[in-house]
Amino acid sequence: MEKDKLQIETEKKLPEEVDKSAAIAENPPPKNQPEESKESEKEPKEKAKRGKNFLLFGISLNEKVFLAKHLSTILKAGMDLPESLRIVQRQLHGGLKNVLGDVSAKVEGGKSLNVALSEYPNVFDPLFINMVKVGEKSGTLDQSLHYLSIQLSKDAKLISKVKSAALYPLIVLSAAVVVGGGVSYFVLPKLTKLFTSFKADLPLATKILLAISNNLQHYGLWWLAGIILAIILFSVLLRVRFFRAIWNNVTLHTPVAGKIIISLNLARFSLTLGTLLKSGVAIDDALGITKEAITSIPYQKTIKRVLDSVSTGKTITESLDQADRRKRLFPPTVRAMIDVGERTGSLYNSLLYISEFYEEEVDNMTKDMATTLEPILLLIIAFVVAFVAIAIISPMYQVLNVIK
């Protein structure tokens, strides 16, 4: 009964990759033969520097999952840490391979793994580093990395679901704009000469499309440049904390997207905090790491207030009541489950149950959103196609009547 549910789930889902990593660990290549092994053992400083340059913007969640999962599996097989790092390094490419080579060299030189990883803050976030630190201190590094890989894998799936739900309507609307713009820019100008030569009385739809066509002919490049600059400017502004806070607050109040974003943040909060507590991290440190792992500034501020309150001796439930009095970011259900966990001494279990609940919520809401948007988007496409067809075909009939 006490067997870890998360571990069972992962072992079921990832049998092939576990077998591969275990096979590598059981049959490492001879140290005196391959030149690649020698190169990875003596990784030059120049490559490490290049790794830093290539990874200025960090690595993806999937790469972190790969690293944590494979390193955990090889350590479980009984391989020592430096050799495990080299085995994982040989399966990587690009800048991350160079970084891991440098980390391996530092570990062989006597540094602990968490200290070596902390020298690459753009690559390894506080959650990754602290989970490794806890594992090294407790002598259960393989288990800590296993929990970390599960947490990061769930995080990646949640984000992927939200992105997938937003991608479909974006593609459909973009296609509608491209079709309408393409007809207005390339087709209509050629037909305009035909219509004017026969002095046909143009319908309203054609006049609107002609106005769009003339605008695109004269200012099309300016429109394109403006859109590109707006996207770049928006991306840059989101890197500024003040503007990102405004954007986060706006999205939280958006009718449909707001509920998904709140559920996503609650799932990430409870999963991160629960995983850290289960690994043996102190509550103060766990809240601090969780705050850094959450990207939403309103949630960061609330968690910071909770941390300050917990540091004075209050429970998380009491701290949440003060930090989020409107119960907007942390609903009553979440508080009740946290309260039960604190009373029974099984807080991390309660948090992991909360994360599972909100993961399902995100999954259901994204599916519902896609189902709801599909007919609406089809109607939009149908309207665009019908409008363009009427705008082009109607004056053609008038031209034929003039000829007759």
C-alpha positions as a Markdown table, in Angstrom:
| # | Residue | x | y | z |
|---|---|---|---|---|
| 1 | Met | 0.0 | 0.0 | 0.0 |
| 2 | Glu | 2.9 | 2.3 | 0.7 |
| 3 | Lys | 4.5 | 1.7 | -2.6 |
| 4 | Asp | 4.9 | 5.0 | -4.4 |
| 5 | Lys | 2.1 | 5.6 | -6.9 |
| 6 | Leu | 4.1 | 8.0 | -8.9 |
| 7 | Gln | 7.0 | 5.5 | -9.3 |
| 8 | Ile | 4.6 | 2.8 | -10.4 |
| 9 | Glu | 3.0 | 5.1 | -13.0 |
| 10 | Thr | 6.4 | 6.2 | -14.4 |
| 11 | Glu | 7.7 | 2.6 | -14.6 |
| 12 | Lys | 4.6 | 1.6 | -16.6 |
| 13 | Lys | 4.9 | 4.5 | -19.0 |
| 14 | Leu | 8.6 | 4.4 | -19.6 |
| 15 | Pro | 9.7 | 0.8 | -19.8 |
| 16 | Glu | 11.7 | 1.1 | -23.1 |
| 17 | Glu | 13.7 | 4.1 | -22.0 |
| 18 | Val | 14.5 | 2.5 | -18.6 |
| 19 | Asp | 15.7 | -0.7 | -20.3 |
| 20 | Lys | 17.9 | 1.3 | -22.7 |
| 21 | Ser | 19.6 | 3.3 | -19.9 |
| 22 | Ala | 20.0 | 0.2 | -17.8 |
| 23 | Ala | 21.7 | -1.6 | -20.7 |
| 24 | Ile | 24.1 | 1.2 | -21.2 |
| 25 | Ala | 24.9 | 1.3 | -17.4 |
| 26 | Glu | 25.5 | -2.5 | -17.3 |
| 27 | Asn | 27.7 | -2.5 | -20.4 |
| 28 | Pro | 29.7 | 0.7 | -20.4 |
| 29 | Pro | 32.2 | 1.1 | -23.2 |
| 30 | Pro | 35.9 | 0.1 | -22.4 |
| 31 | Lys | 37.8 | 3.1 | -21.1 |
| 32 | Asn | 40.9 | 2.4 | -23.2 |
| 33 | Gln | 39.2 | 2.1 | -26.6 |
| 34 | Pro | 36.8 | 4.8 | -27.9 |
| 35 | Glu | 38.2 | 8.3 | -28.5 |
| 36 | Glu | 34.7 | 9.8 | -27.8 |
| 37 | Ser | 34.9 | 8.5 | -24.2 |
| 38 | Lys | 38.3 | 10.1 | -23.7 |
| 39 | Glu | 37.1 | 13.4 | -25.1 |
| 40 | Ser | 34.1 | 13.4 | -22.7 |
| 41 | Glu | 36.4 | 12.6 | -19.8 |
| 42 | Lys | 38.7 | 15.5 | -20.7 |
| 43 | Glu | 36.2 | 18.0 | -21.8 |
| 44 | Pro | 38.0 | 21.2 | -22.8 |
| 45 | Lys | 37.1 | 24.5 | -21.2 |
| 46 | Glu | 36.5 | 26.0 | -24.6 |
| 47 | Lys | 33.6 | 23.6 | -25.1 |
| 48 | Ala | 32.2 | 24.3 | -21.8 |
| 49 | Lys | 32.3 | 28.0 | -22.6 |
| 50 | Arg | 30.6 | 27.3 | -25.9 |
| 51 | Gly | 27.9 | 25.4 | -24.0 |
| 52 | Lys | 27.2 | 28.4 | -21.9 |
| 53 | Asn | 26.9 | 30.6 | -25.0 |
| 54 | Phe | 24.6 | 28.1 | -26.7 |
| 55 | Leu | 22.4 | 27.8 | -23.7 |
| 56 | Leu | 21.9 | 31.4 | -22.8 |
| 57 | Phe | 18.1 | 30.8 | -22.9 |
| 58 | Gly | 18.2 | 27.5 | -21.0 |
| 59 | Ile | 16.9 | 24.1 | -22.1 |
| 60 | Ser | 13.5 | 22.8 | -22.7 |
| 61 | Leu | 11.4 | 20.9 | -20.1 |
| 62 | Asn | 11.7 | 17.7 | -22.3 |
| 63 | Glu | 15.5 | 17.9 | -22.1 |
| 64 | Lys | 15.4 | 18.3 | -18.3 |
| 65 | Val | 13.1 | 15.3 | -18.1 |
| 66 | Phe | 15.5 | 13.2 | -20.3 |
| 67 | Leu | 18.5 | 14.2 | -18.1 |
| 68 | Ala | 16.8 | 13.6 | -14.8 |
| 69 | Lys | 15.2 | 10.3 | -15.9 |
| 70 | His | 18.2 | 8.7 | -17.5 |
| 71 | Leu | 20.6 | 9.8 | -14.8 |
| 72 | Ser | 18.3 | 8.3 | -12.1 |
| 73 | Thr | 18.0 | 5.0 | -14.0 |
| 74 | Ile | 21.8 | 4.7 | -14.4 |
| 75 | Leu | 22.4 | 5.5 | -10.8 |
| 76 | Lys | 19.9 | 2.9 | -9.7 |
| 77 | Ala | 21.8 | 0.3 | -11.8 |
| 78 | Gly | 24.8 | 0.9 | -9.5 |
| 79 | Met | 27.0 | 3.1 | -11.6 |
| 80 | Asp | 29.0 | 5.9 | -9.8 |
| 81 | Leu | 28.0 | 9.5 | -10.4 |
| 82 | Pro | 30.8 | 10.7 | -12.7 |
| 83 | Glu | 30.5 | 7.7 | -15.0 |
| 84 | Ser | 26.7 | 8.1 | -15.0 |
| 85 | Leu | 27.1 | 11.7 | -16.1 |
| 86 | Arg | 29.4 | 10.6 | -18.9 |
| 87 | Ile | 27.0 | 8.0 | -20.1 |
| 88 | Val | 24.1 | 10.5 | -20.2 |
| 89 | Gln | 26.4 | 13.0 | -21.9 |
| 90 | Arg | 27.1 | 10.6 | -24.8 |
| 91 | Gln | 23.3 | 10.6 | -25.5 |
| 92 | Leu | 23.1 | 14.4 | -25.8 |
| 93 | His | 24.0 | 16.9 | -28.5 |
| 94 | Gly | 25.0 | 20.5 | -28.8 |
| 95 | Gly | 25.5 | 22.9 | -25.9 |
| 96 | Leu | 23.9 | 20.7 | -23.3 |
| 97 | Lys | 26.4 | 18.0 | -24.0 |
| 98 | Asn | 29.2 | 20.4 | -23.4 |
| 99 | Val | 27.7 | 21.7 | -20.2 |
| 100 | Leu | 27.2 | 18.2 | -18.8 |
| 101 | Gly | 30.8 | 17.3 | -19.7 |
| 102 | Asp | 32.0 | 20.3 | -17.7 |
| 103 | Val | 29.7 | 19.3 | -14.8 |
| 104 | Ser | 31.1 | 15.8 | -14.9 |
| 105 | Ala | 34.6 | 17.2 | -14.8 |
| 106 | Lys | 33.8 | 19.3 | -11.8 |
| 107 | Val | 32.2 | 16.4 | -10.0 |
| 108 | Glu | 35.3 | 14.3 | -10.6 |
| 109 | Gly | 37.3 | 17.2 | -9.2 |
| 110 | Gly | 35.5 | 17.0 | -5.9 |
| 111 | Lys | 32.5 | 19.3 | -6.2 |
| 112 | Ser | 29.0 | 18.0 | -5.4 |
| 113 | Leu | 26.6 | 17.7 | -8.3 |
| 114 | Asn | 24.3 | 20.5 | -7.0 |
| 115 | Val | 27.2 | 22.9 | -6.8 |
| 116 | Ala | 28.4 | 22.1 | -10.3 |
| 117 | Leu | 24.9 | 22.5 | -11.7 |
| 118 | Ser | 24.4 | 25.8 | -9.9 |
| 119 | Glu | 27.2 | 27.3 | -12.0 |
| 120 | Tyr | 24.8 | 27.1 | -14.9 |
| 121 | Pro | 21.7 | 29.1 | -13.6 |
| 122 | Asn | 20.4 | 29.7 | -17.2 |
| 123 | Val | 20.3 | 25.9 | -17.7 |
| 124 | Phe | 19.3 | 24.4 | -14.4 |
| 125 | Asp | 16.6 | 26.2 | -12.3 |
| 126 | Pro | 16.4 | 26.3 | -8.5 |
| 127 | Leu | 13.9 | 23.3 | -8.5 |
| 128 | Phe | 16.4 | 21.1 | -10.4 |
| 129 | Ile | 19.4 | 22.1 | -8.3 |
| 130 | Asn | 17.6 | 21.8 | -4.9 |
| 131 | Met | 16.1 | 18.4 | -5.7 |
| 132 | Val | 19.6 | 17.2 | -6.5 |
| 133 | Lys | 20.9 | 18.8 | -3.3 |
| 134 | Val | 18.3 | 17.0 | -1.2 |
| 135 | Gly | 19.2 | 13.7 | -2.9 |
| 136 | Glu | 22.9 | 14.1 | -2.3 |
| 137 | Lys | 22.4 | 15.0 | 1.4 |
| 138 | Ser | 20.0 | 12.1 | 2.1 |
| 139 | Gly | 22.0 | 9.6 | 0.0 |
| 140 | Thr | 19.0 | 9.0 | -2.3 |
| 141 | Leu | 20.0 | 11.0 | -5.4 |
| 142 | Asp | 18.5 | 8.4 | -7.8 |
| 143 | Gln | 15.1 | 8.7 | -6.0 |
| 144 | Ser | 15.2 | 12.5 | -6.0 |
| 145 | Leu | 16.0 | 12.6 | -9.7 |
| 146 | His | 13.2 | 10.1 | -10.3 |
| 147 | Tyr | 10.7 | 12.3 | -8.5 |
| 148 | Leu | 12.1 | 15.3 | -10.4 |
| 149 | Ser | 11.6 | 13.6 | -13.8 |
| 150 | Ile | 8.0 | 12.8 | -12.9 |
| 151 | Gln | 7.3 | 16.4 | -11.8 |
| 152 | Leu | 8.9 | 17.9 | -14.9 |
| 153 | Ser | 7.2 | 15.4 | -17.2 |
| 154 | Lys | 3.8 | 16.3 | -15.8 |
| 155 | Asp | 4.7 | 20.0 | -16.1 |
| 156 | Ala | 5.6 | 19.6 | -19.7 |
| 157 | Lys | 2.4 | 17.7 | -20.5 |
| 158 | Leu | 0.3 | 20.4 | -18.9 |
| 159 | Ile | 2.0 | 23.2 | -20.9 |
| 160 | Ser | 1.7 | 21.1 | -24.1 |
| 161 | Lys | -2.0 | 20.7 | -23.6 |
| 162 | Val | -2.6 | 24.4 | -23.2 |
| 163 | Lys | -0.4 | 25.2 | -26.2 |
| 164 | Ser | -2.2 | 22.6 | -28.3 |
| 165 | Ala | -5.6 | 24.0 | -27.4 |
| 166 | Ala | -4.5 | 27.5 | -28.4 |
| 167 | Leu | -2.7 | 26.4 | -31.6 |
| 168 | Tyr | -5.7 | 25.1 | -33.5 |
| 169 | Pro | -7.8 | 28.3 | -33.5 |
| 170 | Leu | -4.6 | 30.3 | -34.2 |
| 171 | Ile | -3.9 | 28.2 | -37.3 |
| 172 | Val | -7.5 | 28.4 | -38.6 |
| 173 | Leu | -7.7 | 32.2 | -38.1 |
| 174 | Ser | -4.3 | 32.7 | -39.7 |
| 175 | Ala | -5.4 | 30.6 | -42.7 |
| 176 | Ala | -8.6 | 32.8 | -43.1 |
| 177 | Val | -6.5 | 36.0 | -43.0 |
| 178 | Val | -3.9 | 34.6 | -45.5 |
| 179 | Val | -6.7 | 33.5 | -47.9 |
| 180 | Gly | -8.5 | 36.8 | -47.7 |
| 181 | Gly | -5.3 | 38.8 | -48.0 |
| 182 | Gly | -4.0 | 36.7 | -50.8 |
| 183 | Val | -7.1 | 37.1 | -52.9 |
| 184 | Ser | -7.2 | 40.8 | -52.2 |
| 185 | Tyr | -3.5 | 41.3 | -53.0 |
| 186 | Phe | -3.0 | 39.1 | -56.0 |
| 187 | Val | -6.4 | 38.2 | -57.6 |
| 188 | Leu | -8.6 | 41.2 | -57.2 |
| 189 | Pro | -6.3 | 43.9 | -58.8 |
| 190 | Lys | -6.3 | 41.9 | -62.1 |
| 191 | Leu | -10.1 | 41.5 | -62.0 |
| 192 | Thr | -10.6 | 45.2 | -61.2 |
| 193 | Lys | -9.4 | 46.3 | -64.7 |
| 194 | Leu | -12.0 | 43.9 | -66.2 |
| 195 | Phe | -14.8 | 45.3 | -64.1 |
| 196 | Thr | -14.0 | 48.9 | -64.7 |
| 197 | Ser | -13.6 | 48.4 | -68.5 |
| 198 | Phe | -17.2 | 47.2 | -68.7 |
| 199 | Lys | -18.4 | 49.8 | -66.2 |
| 200 | Ala | -20.1 | 47.2 | -64.1 |
| 201 | Asp | -21.9 | 48.3 | -61.0 |
| 202 | Leu | -19.9 | 46.7 | -58.2 |
| 203 | Pro | -21.7 | 45.2 | -55.2 |
| 204 | Leu | -20.8 | 46.3 | -51.6 |
| 205 | Ala | -18.8 | 43.1 | -50.9 |
| 206 | Thr | -16.6 | 43.8 | -53.9 |
| 207 | Lys | -16.1 | 47.4 | -53.0 |
| 208 | Ile | -15.0 | 46.4 | -49.5 |
| 209 | Leu | -12.6 | 43.8 | -50.9 |
| 210 | Leu | -11.3 | 46.4 | -53.4 |
| 211 | Ala | -10.7 | 48.9 | -50.6 |
| 212 | Ile | -8.7 | 46.2 | -48.7 |
| 213 | Ser | -6.9 | 45.3 | -51.9 |
| 214 | Asn | -5.8 | 48.9 | -52.5 |
| 215 | Asn | -4.7 | 49.3 | -48.9 |
| 216 | Leu | -2.6 | 46.1 | -49.1 |
| 217 | Gln | -1.1 | 47.2 | -52.5 |
| 218 | His | 0.0 | 50.5 | -51.1 |
| 219 | Tyr | 0.7 | 49.7 | -47.4 |
| 220 | Gly | 1.0 | 45.9 | -47.4 |
| 221 | Leu | 4.7 | 45.8 | -46.4 |
| 222 | Trp | 4.1 | 48.4 | -43.8 |
| 223 | Trp | 1.3 | 46.3 | -42.3 |
| 224 | Leu | 3.6 | 43.3 | -42.3 |
| 225 | Ala | 6.5 | 45.2 | -40.7 |
| 226 | Gly | 4.1 | 46.6 | -38.1 |
| 227 | Ile | 2.8 | 43.2 | -37.1 |
| 228 | Ile | 6.3 | 41.7 | -36.8 |
| 229 | Leu | 7.5 | 44.7 | -34.7 |
| 230 | Ala | 4.4 | 44.4 | -32.5 |
| 231 | Ile | 5.1 | 40.7 | -31.9 |
| 232 | Ile | 8.8 | 41.5 | -31.1 |
| 233 | Leu | 7.9 | 44.4 | -28.8 |
| 234 | Phe | 5.3 | 42.3 | -27.0 |
| 235 | Ser | 7.9 | 39.5 | -26.4 |
| 236 | Val | 10.4 | 42.0 | -25.1 |
| 237 | Leu | 7.9 | 43.7 | -22.8 |
| 238 | Leu | 6.9 | 40.3 | -21.3 |
| 239 | Arg | 10.5 | 40.0 | -20.1 |
| 240 | Val | 10.0 | 43.1 | -18.0 |
| 241 | Arg | 8.5 | 42.1 | -14.7 |
| 242 | Phe | 6.1 | 45.2 | -14.5 |
| 243 | Phe | 4.5 | 44.5 | -17.9 |
| 244 | Arg | 4.5 | 40.7 | -17.3 |
| 245 | Ala | 2.6 | 41.3 | -14.1 |
| 246 | Ile | 0.0 | 43.4 | -15.9 |
| 247 | Trp | -0.4 | 40.7 | -18.6 |
| 248 | Asn | -0.7 | 38.0 | -16.0 |
| 249 | Asn | -3.5 | 39.9 | -14.2 |
| 250 | Val | -5.3 | 40.5 | -17.5 |
| 251 | Thr | -5.1 | 36.8 | -18.6 |
| 252 | Leu | -6.3 | 35.6 | -15.1 |
| 253 | His | -9.5 | 37.7 | -15.6 |
| 254 | Thr | -10.2 | 36.4 | -19.1 |
| 255 | Pro | -13.4 | 34.4 | -19.1 |
| 256 | Val | -12.3 | 31.1 | -20.6 |
| 257 | Ala | -8.5 | 31.3 | -20.6 |
| 258 | Gly | -8.5 | 32.6 | -17.0 |
| 259 | Lys | -9.9 | 29.4 | -15.6 |
| 260 | Ile | -7.4 | 27.3 | -17.5 |
| 261 | Ile | -4.5 | 29.5 | -16.3 |
| 262 | Ile | -5.6 | 29.3 | -12.7 |
| 263 | Ser | -5.9 | 25.5 | -12.9 |
| 264 | Leu | -2.5 | 25.2 | -14.6 |
| 265 | Asn | -0.9 | 27.3 | -11.8 |
| 266 | Leu | -2.6 | 25.4 | -9.0 |
| 267 | Ala | -1.4 | 22.1 | -10.6 |
| 268 | Arg | 2.2 | 23.3 | -10.9 |
| 269 | Phe | 2.1 | 24.8 | -7.4 |
| 270 | Ser | 0.8 | 21.7 | -5.7 |
| 271 | Leu | 2.9 | 19.3 | -7.7 |
| 272 | Thr | 6.2 | 21.2 | -7.1 |
| 273 | Leu | 5.5 | 21.8 | -3.4 |
| 274 | Gly | 4.3 | 18.2 | -2.9 |
| 275 | Thr | 7.3 | 16.7 | -4.7 |
| 276 | Leu | 9.8 | 18.8 | -2.7 |
| 277 | Leu | 8.1 | 18.0 | 0.7 |
| 278 | Lys | 8.1 | 14.3 | -0.2 |
| 279 | Ser | 11.8 | 14.5 | -1.0 |
| 280 | Gly | 12.5 | 15.9 | 2.5 |
| 281 | Val | 12.9 | 19.6 | 1.8 |
| 282 | Ala | 11.9 | 21.9 | 4.7 |
| 283 | Ile | 8.6 | 23.7 | 4.3 |
| 284 | Asp | 10.3 | 27.2 | 4.1 |
| 285 | Asp | 12.8 | 26.1 | 1.5 |
| 286 | Ala | 10.1 | 24.2 | -0.4 |
| 287 | Leu | 7.9 | 27.3 | -0.6 |
| 288 | Gly | 10.8 | 29.4 | -1.8 |
| 289 | Ile | 11.7 | 27.0 | -4.5 |
| 290 | Thr | 8.1 | 26.6 | -5.6 |
| 291 | Lys | 7.8 | 30.4 | -5.8 |
| 292 | Glu | 10.7 | 30.4 | -8.3 |
| 293 | Ala | 9.2 | 27.6 | -10.3 |
| 294 | Ile | 5.9 | 29.4 | -10.8 |
| 295 | Thr | 6.0 | 31.9 | -13.7 |
| 296 | Ser | 2.8 | 33.8 | -12.9 |
| 297 | Ile | 3.7 | 37.0 | -10.9 |
| 298 | Pro | 0.4 | 37.2 | -9.0 |
| 299 | Tyr | 1.0 | 33.6 | -7.8 |
| 300 | Gln | 4.6 | 34.4 | -7.0 |
| 301 | Lys | 3.6 | 37.4 | -4.8 |
| 302 | Thr | 1.0 | 35.4 | -3.0 |
| 303 | Ile | 3.4 | 32.5 | -2.3 |
| 304 | Lys | 6.0 | 35.0 | -1.1 |
| 305 | Arg | 3.4 | 36.3 | 1.4 |
| 306 | Val | 2.6 | 32.8 | 2.4 |
| 307 | Leu | 6.3 | 32.0 | 2.9 |
| 308 | Asp | 6.8 | 35.1 | 5.1 |
| 309 | Ser | 3.8 | 34.1 | 7.2 |
| 310 | Val | 4.9 | 30.4 | 7.5 |
| 311 | Ser | 8.3 | 31.6 | 8.7 |
| 312 | Thr | 6.6 | 33.2 | 11.7 |
| 313 | Gly | 5.1 | 29.9 | 12.7 |
| 314 | Lys | 1.7 | 29.9 | 11.0 |
| 315 | Thr | 0.3 | 27.0 | 9.0 |
| 316 | Ile | 0.0 | 27.2 | 5.2 |
| 317 | Thr | -3.8 | 27.3 | 5.5 |
| 318 | Glu | -3.7 | 30.3 | 7.9 |
| 319 | Ser | -1.1 | 32.0 | 5.7 |
| 320 | Leu | -3.2 | 31.5 | 2.5 |
| 321 | Asp | -6.3 | 33.0 | 4.3 |
| 322 | Gln | -4.2 | 36.2 | 4.8 |
| 323 | Ala | -2.3 | 36.2 | 1.6 |
| 324 | Asp | -5.3 | 35.5 | -0.7 |
| 325 | Arg | -8.3 | 36.9 | 1.2 |
| 326 | Arg | -10.5 | 37.1 | -2.0 |
| 327 | Lys | -9.9 | 33.4 | -2.5 |
| 328 | Arg | -9.3 | 34.1 | -6.2 |
| 329 | Leu | -5.9 | 32.3 | -6.7 |
| 330 | Phe | -6.4 | 29.5 | -4.2 |
| 331 | Pro | -10.0 | 28.3 | -4.1 |
| 332 | Pro | -11.7 | 27.0 | -0.8 |
| 333 | Thr | -11.3 | 23.4 | -2.0 |
| 334 | Val | -7.5 | 23.7 | -2.3 |
| 335 | Arg | -7.3 | 25.3 | 1.2 |
| 336 | Ala | -9.5 | 22.6 | 2.7 |
| 337 | Met | -7.3 | 19.8 | 1.3 |
| 338 | Ile | -4.1 | 21.6 | 2.5 |
| 339 | Asp | -5.7 | 22.0 | 5.9 |
| 340 | Val | -6.5 | 18.3 | 6.1 |
| 341 | Gly | -3.0 | 17.4 | 5.0 |
| 342 | Glu | -1.5 | 19.7 | 7.7 |
| 343 | Arg | -3.8 | 18.2 | 10.4 |
| 344 | Thr | -3.0 | 14.6 | 9.5 |
| 345 | Gly | 0.7 | 15.1 | 8.8 |
| 346 | Ser | 0.4 | 14.0 | 5.2 |
| 347 | Leu | 0.6 | 17.4 | 3.5 |
| 348 | Tyr | 2.6 | 16.2 | 0.5 |
| 349 | Asn | 0.0 | 13.5 | -0.2 |
| 350 | Ser | -2.8 | 16.2 | -0.2 |
| 351 | Leu | -0.8 | 18.4 | -2.5 |
| 352 | Leu | -0.2 | 15.6 | -5.0 |
| 353 | Tyr | -3.9 | 14.8 | -5.0 |
| 354 | Ile | -4.6 | 18.5 | -5.7 |
| 355 | Ser | -2.1 | 18.4 | -8.6 |
| 356 | Glu | -3.8 | 15.3 | -10.1 |
| 357 | Phe | -7.2 | 17.0 | -9.7 |
| 358 | Tyr | -6.2 | 20.2 | -11.5 |
| 359 | Glu | -4.2 | 18.3 | -14.1 |
| 360 | Glu | -7.5 | 16.6 | -15.1 |
| 361 | Glu | -9.3 | 20.0 | -14.9 |
| 362 | Val | -6.8 | 21.5 | -17.4 |
| 363 | Asp | -7.2 | 18.4 | -19.6 |
| 364 | Asn | -11.0 | 18.6 | -19.6 |
| 365 | Met | -11.1 | 22.4 | -20.0 |
| 366 | Thr | -8.7 | 22.4 | -23.0 |
| 367 | Lys | -10.8 | 19.6 | -24.7 |
| 368 | Asp | -14.0 | 21.5 | -24.0 |
| 369 | Met | -12.5 | 24.7 | -25.4 |
| 370 | Ala | -11.4 | 22.9 | -28.6 |
| 371 | Thr | -14.9 | 21.3 | -28.9 |
| 372 | Thr | -16.6 | 24.7 | -28.4 |
| 373 | Leu | -14.3 | 26.7 | -30.7 |
| 374 | Glu | -14.4 | 24.2 | -33.6 |
| 375 | Pro | -17.9 | 25.0 | -35.0 |
| 376 | Ile | -17.3 | 28.8 | -34.3 |
| 377 | Leu | -14.1 | 28.7 | -36.4 |
| 378 | Leu | -15.7 | 26.7 | -39.1 |
| 379 | Leu | -18.4 | 29.4 | -39.3 |
| 380 | Ile | -15.7 | 32.1 | -39.6 |
| 381 | Ile | -14.0 | 30.2 | -42.4 |
| 382 | Ala | -17.3 | 29.7 | -44.2 |
| 383 | Phe | -18.1 | 33.4 | -43.8 |
| 384 | Val | -14.7 | 34.5 | -45.3 |
| 385 | Val | -15.0 | 32.0 | -48.2 |
| 386 | Ala | -18.6 | 33.1 | -48.9 |
| 387 | Phe | -17.7 | 36.8 | -48.7 |
| 388 | Val | -14.8 | 36.4 | -51.1 |
| 389 | Ala | -16.8 | 34.3 | -53.5 |
| 390 | Ile | -19.7 | 36.8 | -53.6 |
| 391 | Ala | -17.2 | 39.7 | -54.0 |
| 392 | Ile | -15.7 | 38.1 | -57.1 |
| 393 | Ile | -18.5 | 36.2 | -58.7 |
| 394 | Ser | -21.3 | 38.9 | -58.5 |
| 395 | Pro | -19.5 | 41.5 | -60.6 |
| 396 | Met | -18.6 | 38.7 | -63.1 |
| 397 | Tyr | -22.3 | 38.0 | -63.7 |
| 398 | Gln | -22.8 | 41.8 | -64.2 |
| 399 | Val | -20.0 | 41.8 | -66.8 |
| 400 | Leu | -21.7 | 38.9 | -68.6 |
| 401 | Asn | -25.0 | 40.8 | -68.7 |
| 402 | Val | -23.3 | 43.9 | -70.1 |
| 403 | Ile | -21.7 | 41.7 | -72.9 |
| 404 | Lys | -25.1 | 40.2 | -73.7 |
